[in-house]
Amino acid sequence: MRPVKTLKKSGGKIAIIFSNRLFLSKAVGLWTGSDDIEHAYTVGCYLHYCNGGFKDIKAKDLSTRKQKGNERVIVGDPLYVVTAVKT
């Protein structure tokens, strides 16, 4: 996360977009052993603890969904974003 700390302008925004698709042989255990909500939490924690001075850290599910009975199921690959603002 060092490059994130170089964001110097107060009010600057960052968006980290990710899916849950991966190559098991290349992903770290922290990622492979957790679910999508935990992934968003992990990315948010990186922003919070990187000493980059970020506030308003938020996660959002950008996945395309379709109504199927009483539930909305994901169509295609899931997609998530974690955003923050530089203090």
C-alpha positions as CSV (number, residue, x, y, z in Angstrom):
1,M,0.0,0.0,0.0
2,R,3.0,2.3,-0.1
3,P,1.9,3.9,-3.4
4,V,-1.4,4.8,-1.8
5,K,0.3,6.9,0.8
6,T,1.8,9.1,-2.0
7,L,-1.7,10.4,-2.7
8,K,-1.0,13.9,-1.4
9,K,-4.0,16.1,-2.3
10,S,-6.5,16.4,0.6
11,G,-9.9,15.3,-0.7
12,G,-8.3,13.0,-3.3
13,K,-10.3,9.8,-3.8
14,I,-9.2,6.2,-4.2
15,A,-11.3,3.3,-5.4
16,I,-10.0,-0.3,-5.2
17,I,-12.1,-2.7,-7.3
18,F,-11.9,-6.5,-6.9
19,S,-13.8,-9.7,-7.6
20,N,-13.6,-13.1,-5.8
21,R,-12.0,-14.8,-8.8
22,L,-8.4,-15.9,-8.3
23,F,-5.7,-18.4,-8.9
24,L,-5.4,-20.4,-5.7
25,S,-1.7,-21.0,-6.2
26,K,-1.0,-17.3,-6.4
27,A,-3.4,-15.8,-3.7
28,V,-2.4,-15.4,-0.1
29,G,-4.1,-17.4,2.6
30,L,-5.7,-14.3,4.1
31,W,-7.7,-13.9,0.8
32,T,-8.4,-17.6,0.1
33,G,-9.7,-18.3,3.6
34,S,-12.3,-15.6,3.6
35,D,-15.5,-14.6,2.0
36,D,-16.5,-11.5,0.0
37,I,-17.5,-9.4,3.1
38,E,-14.2,-10.2,4.7
39,H,-12.4,-9.3,1.5
40,A,-14.0,-5.8,1.6
41,Y,-13.1,-5.5,5.3
42,T,-9.5,-6.5,4.6
43,V,-9.1,-3.9,1.8
44,G,-10.8,-1.2,4.1
45,C,-8.3,-2.1,6.9
46,Y,-5.4,-1.7,4.6
47,L,-6.6,1.8,3.8
48,H,-7.3,2.6,7.4
49,Y,-3.9,1.3,8.8
50,C,-1.6,2.3,5.9
51,N,-0.9,5.7,7.6
52,G,-2.1,7.3,4.4
53,G,-4.7,9.4,6.2
54,F,-7.9,8.1,4.7
55,K,-11.5,8.8,5.9
56,D,-15.0,7.8,4.8
57,I,-13.9,4.3,3.9
58,K,-16.8,2.5,2.3
59,A,-17.5,-0.8,0.5
60,K,-20.1,-1.4,-2.1
61,D,-21.3,-4.5,-4.0
62,L,-21.3,-3.6,-7.8
63,S,-22.4,-7.1,-8.9
64,T,-25.0,-7.4,-11.5
65,R,-28.1,-9.1,-10.0
66,K,-31.2,-10.7,-11.3
67,Q,-34.5,-11.4,-9.5
68,K,-35.0,-15.2,-9.1
69,G,-38.0,-15.9,-7.0
70,N,-37.7,-14.0,-3.7
71,E,-34.0,-13.5,-4.0
72,R,-31.6,-11.4,-6.1
73,V,-28.8,-13.6,-7.4
74,I,-25.5,-12.5,-8.9
75,V,-25.3,-12.8,-12.7
76,G,-21.7,-13.4,-13.9
77,D,-18.7,-12.6,-11.7
78,P,-19.2,-10.7,-8.5
79,L,-17.6,-7.2,-8.3
80,Y,-16.9,-5.0,-5.3
81,V,-15.3,-1.6,-4.6
82,V,-13.8,0.0,-1.5
83,T,-13.5,3.7,-1.7
84,A,-11.9,6.3,0.6
85,V,-11.1,10.0,0.7
86,K,-7.6,11.5,1.6
87,T,-7.7,13.7,4.7
